[in-house]
Amino acid sequence: MRYSTLFAKTNKNAPSDGDSANARFLVQAGFINQLMAGAYTYLPLGLRVLDRIKKIVREEMQAIGGQEILMPALTPKEVWETTGRWDSIDVLFKLEGAGGKEYALGSTHEEVVTPLVQQYVKSYKDLPVAVYQIQDKFRNEPRAKSGLLRGREFSMKDLYSFHLNEEDMRAYYEKSKQAYLNVFHRCGIDAIITEASGGVFSKYSHEFQTPTESGEDVIYVCDKCQYAQNREISEYKDGDTCSKCDGGVMRETKTIEVGNIFPLMEKFSEPFGFTVAGEDGKPVPVIMGCYGIGPSRVMGTVVEIHHDDRGMCWPKSIAPFLVHLVSLGSKDDEKREEILEKAGGLYEELHKAGVEVLWDDRAEVTAGEKFADADLIGIPLRLVLSEKTLAEGSVEWKRREEKEAHLVSLQDIIEQVEVFVKE
C-alpha cells in the first residue's frame, strides 16, 4: 500500500475528546473515525487490525470445535419475552417496525441461538455442539467512553455450547479457557483468568482481565499462583494471604476485561423447552455455556498496553502492516529519482517475499513529519531509504519499540526482514 493513495491520513492534532490512549491514537493515526459517542467507522488501517484479530479468534474457536454461523442483529420481541428479559436488560435498544411490531437490536444472542439449535438437535447423539458468530452488538450504554473499550456498537465473538450433562459442559468450559488464553497471547495481551459473579447462572463466571493502569476494573490477583477474583465479589482485600497457594499475597490490580465465559446451565434451554431424547428415550434438558470475546475491545486494549508518548506499538501478529517503508526526498533531482527507484524496487521485492508493506512515498512531506507519522501509526519495523543510506548501499533499520536505528546492507535487507517476520 502506498501511503500517498491511502484513504484517511494521520492528523497532527489529537482529538479533543480522546479520553484514553486508544481513543486518542486510533483516531489521530487514521485507524478509526468517530460517528458519534460509542460508534466508530473502521478506516483501512483499523479494519486491517480488526480483521487480523478476528482471524486469530476464528482459528482458536475452530480448534475447540466451534462452527461459525451468523445470526440476525434485528431480533423480535417474542424471543426476549420467552426468557423474561425484554424488560430486564436495561441497555437493550428497542424499536418499532411496520404494523407496530417491536424489535430489539441484539445485545447478546442467547434468545436467538437457543431456539435455532433446538431446531437441529433432537437426540443425545447430536450433542455436544458449539456454534459461534462474529457480529456487531448494540448496547444502549448511558455513557459510552474510552474509545473502543465501551461502545454502543461493537464487534463481538459469541460462542454457545450445548451439552447432554453438566460434566460434559464443564470439560468444554475448561477447554475454552485455554483457547481464550491462546487468543489473547497471540494478540499481545497477558490475560489473567479471574473469578467473577455468575449472577443467576452459577456461583462464578470467569473473566479474562489484562493488567494496565488505564483499566476500569479492579481485581485481586495472587503474586505467586495468579489466582484472581474481581473486587465486586471478592473475599479478599489488598495484602491478604492467598488461600490457593503457600506464601502468595493478593495484590490489588487495575485491569481491562477482554473476555468472559459463563456456565449457563438450563437458564435458556428451559424457557424454550429445549430437551433431547436421552439414551433411554426420555427427554433430557440441554445444558449450555456461553463464551464472549470483543475483537474491537481487544484492539483498544492492545493500544492501551502497547503505546508510548509518540504513538502505538503494534504486535506483529495484528499490525496493519509489518514494514513501514519511508523514502526521503533530496534537493538533487537525480538523487531524488534514484531514491524513489530503489524504494519502489524494495517495495516490490518485499511484496514478492510475502511481506506486507506500507510505503510512505509522499513527495512534499519532510523527513520529520514522515518519522512522526511512522511512530504514531506504530508498524513494527521502519525501513528508511535516503540520500545518505544509498550512498552507503544500505537501508536504515529501526524497530518501533527501539530508540536507535542501524544500517543494513541493501543486499541483505530481504533476508533480514524475512528473519524478523519469523521471530
Secondary structure by P-SEA (a helix, b strand, c coil): cccccccbbbbcccccccccaaaaaaaaaccccccccccccccaaaaaaaaaaaaaaaaaaaaabbbbbbbbccccaaaaaaaccccccccccccccccbbbbbccccccccaaaaaaacccccccccbbbbbbbbbbbbccccccccccccbbbbbbbbbbcccaaaaaaaaaaaaaaaaaaaaaaccccccccccccccccbbbbbccccccccbbbbbbccccccccccccccccccccccccbbbbbbbbbbbcccccccccccccccccccccccccbbbbbbbbbbbcaaaaaaaaaaccccccbbbbcccccccccbbbbbccccaaaaaaaaaaaaaaaaaaaaacccccccccccccaaaaaaaaaaacccbbbbbcaaaaaacbbbbbcccccbbbbbbccaaaaaaaaaaac
